């Protein structure tokens, strides 16, 4: 049990350090929390976690070599850049009509779960992390059977849930201090960050393509 607990703690700390770094999921958490309230973070992490659960299962079945392929990185980066540009465009276009109002419908909740999964899926560096560092952790955890993998995964997803819930709660509960102007500014900043991430993904594709070997 002490070994399993140490596996949980180390997984939690490694995941927390990654979760706290700026990225697409954090940007979307900020924008959606200001729009939909404090539950946005947990719902986004639910989608993120479900996707990670599937990915862990696939890695255990030997998917890692495919995820490390250059062509896979190129396709995910290009697709991710396009999706992020589309999202940023929609956010910019909606700015003049935005006003503070909480949306808590079932459709809204489903949207957040799917968005949490999508923001992870289109991030090539999330996939590379799992194909390298994540796979190493999984292989270490398998020494203790499925119980070890379970402790690893719970520690990992608990860090994501703790951080994104804290961010979402802070913004969601602080909405009463927002005016429509502040709200629109926040969404505009988030859209700008998504645009930066989009062009960075596309830039990485441009850097890799000249050295891409089709053989």
N, C-alpha and C positions, 0 to 999 in steps of 0.2 A: 504493500500500500504506500509506503514512503516514496518508492520509486515512481509509482503512478502519479502521486501528488506532485512530485518534482517535474514530471512530464507535463502535467496540467499547468503548473506555474510558469515554466519556461515557454510553453506554447502561448500562454496568455501574454507574457511580456513581449515576446517577439511580434505577435500579432498587433499588440497595442502600439508598439513603436511604428509599425507600418500604417496602422489606421490613422494615426495622428499626422501623418505626412499629407500635405495638400494633394488632392487628386479629384477625379471626376465624381466619385461617390460622395466625397465630402462636400463638393460644390453643390451637387444636386440636393444633398441633405439640408444645406443652408437655405437654398431657394424654396424647397418644398415645405420646410418647417415654417417659414414665414407665411406661406400660403395656406397650409393645411393643418398647422398646429403641431403639438409636441409628439404626437403619435407617428409623424412622418418618419423619424429616424428608425424606430423599431420595425416599422413595416418595410422600409428599404432594406434593413439588415435581414429581415426574413427572406426576401427574395435573393439577396446576396448569399445567405447561408444555405438556402435550398440548392442554389447552383453549385456552391462549394461542396456540398454533400455528394452531388452527382459526380463532380470532378474527382473527389477523393476516391470514389468507387471505381472510376475509370482508370485512375493512376494505379490502383491496386491490381487492376486487370492488365496493366502493361502499356498504358497509353503514353507515358512520358516521352519516348523517342519521337513520336509524331509532334508533340507540342514544342519540341526543340528545333524542328525543321525550319529553315529560313523561309520557305514558301508560306508556312503557317503564320509566321510573324508578319510577313508582308500583307497577307490577306486580312488578318485581324486589324493591323494598324490602319490600312486603307479604309476598311469598312468602319472602323471606329472613328476615324477622322470625319468621314461623311456623315455618320449619325450625329456626332457632336455638333457639326456645323448646322445640321438641320434643326437640332434642338435649340441651339443658340439663336438661329434665325427666328424661330417661333417665339422665343422669349423676347427678343428685341421688338418684333412686330406687335406683341401684345402690350408693350409698355404704356402707350398712351391711354389704354382702357383699364389698366389694372387698378384694383381697389382692394382693401383689406376685407376679406370675408373667408371664414373657415368652411372648408368643404369636407364633410365626413361621410359621404355616401358610400355604399358598397363598391360602386364603380371606382370611386376615388381610392379606396383602400386597395383594390385589385391593381389599379394603375401603379401605385407605389411599390407593391410587391414585384410586379413585372419590371418596373424601372430599376429597382435594386439589382435584379438579375442582369438586366441589359447593360447597366453601367460597368459591371464586372466583366461581362462577356466581351465587350468591345475594347477592353483595356489589355493590350498585348503584354504589358509588364506584370499584370496580375497573373496571367497565364504562365509566363516565364517563371515567376516566383514559385508557383505551385509545381512546375516541372523540374525545379532545381532544389531550392531550400525546402519547399513544402514536401517534395518527394523524399528528401533526406530525413525529415522528421517522421514521415509516415513509415519509412522502412525501419527506423529506430523503434517506433511505437509497435510495429508488428512483432517485435521480440516478445511482447507481452500479450500477443493475440489480439482479437477484436476489442478486448477491454482496453488495451493500450491505445489503439486507434481512436476509440471512443473518448478516452481521457484527453488525448491530443486535440481532437476536433472540438470538444466542449470548451477546452481552454481557449482555443483559437477563436471560436465564434463568440465566446463570452467577452473577449476584448473588444471585438467589433461592436457588439451590442452595448457595452458599457460606454464606449467613446461616442458613438453616433447618437445614442439616447441622450447623453449629457449635452451634446451640441444641439440636438433637436429640442430638448426641454428648455434649454436656455433661450433659444430664439423663439420657440412657440409661446412660452410664458411671458416673454418680453414684448410680444406684439402690441400690447396695450400702449407701449411707449412709442409705437411707430405711427407716423402720419403716412398718407398715401404717397407723398413725395419721397419719404425715406424708404418706403417699401419698394417703389419703382426704382430707386437708386440701387438698392440691394440686389434686386433681380437683374438690373443692368450690369452690375459688377459680376454677378454669377455667370451671366451670359458671356461676358467678356472673357472670363476665365475658361469657360467651355470652348470658346473660339481659340484661345491660346493652346489648350490641350489638343484640339482638333488639328491645328496646323503643326504642332509638335509631332503628332502621330504621322501625319503626312510627310513631314520633313524626314522622319526616321525611315520611311519607305524610300524616299529619294536617295538617302544615304546608302541604303542596303542594296538597291536595285543594280547599280553598276558592278557590284561584286557577286551578284546572284548567279549561281551555277545551276543550270537546268538539268545537268547530267546526274 
